[in-house]
Amino acid sequence: SMIITALPGTLSQGVLIDGTSGQLVFGPNTSPGVAVSGNPLATLQVQINNGPKVTVSGAYIDSGYNIGYIGSTIYTGPTTGSGRVPAGTTISVYTSDDTLLYSYTTTAANGPAVRAGSQFNTGWTPYTLNPIYNGASPSGFGTTNFSS
C-alpha cells in the first residue's frame, strides 16, 4: 500500500511526480495519459533496441531507485565495466497490450544495472521524461498513469 493514503481528503488519492519540473502534486489525477494497473508493481513489456518485447510480471515502476536495473534474460548485450547497459542502447517500455509508455537512449549516466534474472526496475529515468501519476486506487493495488 502507499503511504499517500494516510493523507487527508483528496490528497490521499495519489501523487503526480513531475521530474521535468521538479514538482510533486498530491490529489486526484488531472494529467491525461496511459494507465497501467499496479503501483509500484505492474506487468510491462521491455524492448531493447529493435529486439523482441519481453513481458515482465512484477516490474517495478520506481521513482526512488536511481537509474534502475534490468535482468540479464531481458538485456543480453554487452555491459560497461561497472555492469551497466552501455550508452547508445534504446530501452522502450510498453503496456502488456503494446502501448508505448516511454522510450529513451541510454547515456553514460543513465544506463541501468544488469542483474542476473528476469526482473526490471524503471528507476527514476521515466519520471524525467514525462510526469507520472502514482494512484492509490484500487486499494492495495494502485494505478500508474504515464502522461503523454
N, C-alpha and C positions, 0 to 999 in steps of 0.2 A: 504494500500500500504506500501511498505518497504522504509525506509529512504535510503537504499543502492542504490536505483535507481537514486539518486541525484549525485552519484559518477561519475567521468569522464570515458569515454571509456568502455572497457570490465569489469572494476571494478564494474560497475553497474549491472552486471548480477546476482550476488549473493555472498554468503559467506559460506565457509566451516568452521564449528565450530568444532574444534577437542579438546574436553575436556580431551582426553587421553594424549595429549602433550601440552595442554595449548596454542594452536595456532588458529588464525583466518586467513583465506586465502581468499582474495577478488578476484573475477573474475569468469571465466567460471568453471563449474564443471568438475573436472578431476578424480573424485573418483567414481568407479563403485558401484552400489548398487540398491536398490529398490526405485522407485519413487512413491510418494503419491501426488495426486492432492490436492493442497491447502497449503498455508503457511501464517499465522500460523494455520488457521482453516482447519480441514480435517475430513473426516469420517474414523473412526478407529474401530476396534473390540478389546475389552479388556476381558481378561480371568484371573480369579483369581484361583490359584492353578490348579486343573484339571476340574473346573466347566465349565458351558456353556460360549461361547463367547457372549458378549453383544455389539451390534452396538451402537456407539456414534457418532451422527452427530454433527458437530461443536466442535469437540475435539480440544483442544489447544496443539500444539507442541511448547513448550515454554521454550527456553533456559534461560529465566530470572526469572522463578518463583520457585526458590529454589528446593524443593522436590515434588512440585505438589500437586494436590488434586484429589479426586475421589468421585463420587456421591454415596449416600447410596443405590441407586437402583442397582448399579453395584457391590459395595462391601457391602455384608450383614453380614459379620462376626464380631467378637469382635474387639474392639478398645483399644488403650492404654489409660491411664488416661488423656493424652492430646488430645485425639480424633484422633489418627493416626492409620494407618494399622500397626499391630504388626510385630515384627521381625519374620522371618521364613515364610512369605507369598510370594508366587511366583506370580508375575504380568507379564503377557505376552501380548504384543500388536501386532496386525495383521492389514494388509490392509483390505479393505472391501471385497476383494476376497480371504481371508485366507492365505496370505503370511506373515510369521512371520517377524516382523520388529526388535523386541528386547524382551528379557525376563530377569528378574532379581529376586532375592530373597531379600526381604526387610531385613534391619538391624534396630537397634535402631536409626540409624542416617538418614535413607532414606525412612522411611515409610510415604507415602503421607497422608495428612489430609483427613478425611472423612467429606463430606458436604452433607447436605440434597439435594436430587435431582438426576439428571442423567448426570451431567457434568463430564468431565475428562480433566485434565491438566497434561501433561507428566512431567513438571518440568525439572530440569537440569539432572536428572539421565541418560536418554538415551544418552546424549551427553558425558557422562563419560564412556560409554561402547564402542562406535564406533563413528567416525566422522559423522556429519550430515550436508548436504549441504542445505542451505536455498536459493532457487532460486526465482528470481523476475518475471520469465516468466511462464505462460502468465500474462500480465499486469492486475493488480487488483485482481489476484487470487493466483499466485505463485505455486511453486512445492517444496516439501521437499524430499530429497534423503537420505535414510538411507544407509550408507556404509556397505559393507559386510566384 
